[in-house]
Amino acid sequence: MPVDAQKPAVWKAAFGVMAAPPPKDTAVFLHCDLLPVNMLWSRGRITGLTDWNSIHRGARAIDVGHCRRYLAALYSPEWSEQLRSLYESIAGVTLDPWWDLYALLHYDDSGPKWIRSQVAGRRPVDVPGMTSRVEVAIETALRRLG
């Protein structure tokens, strides 16, 4: 749990969910570092992906969740949720929130430093707000568990 967590109960509840075995899901090809900084863009469209050194097979929600964690930390939990909603709509699948939490919970105290170095001055970075934005994304995923 990050030291600046404002809602420790949210983190504890999410880690509690991780104590259960992962749900069965169809394994797909994963990038495993699917982040906006690894996407190549031209005229508002994604044209390619870089940084393919961690590929493997697994639940598609892992890649989407990693990107959601990054979007929540850097921008807003709303952007993060919009990615999930758009992905599900376009792919025609529902992402299991267990896998979403798995990816979101990879955020820790090193997250702000890591994200700031990846952004490399290309945009302002609100480091103090990162953890609370990720907390909201985790809360949203917990509500989806039903």
Secondary structure by P-SEA (a helix, b strand, c coil): cccccccaaaaaaaaaaacccccccccccccccccccccccccccccccccccccccccaaaaaaaaaaaaaacccaaaaaaaaaaaaaaacccccaaaaaaaaaccccaaaaaaaaaacccccccccaaaaaaaaaaaaaaaacc
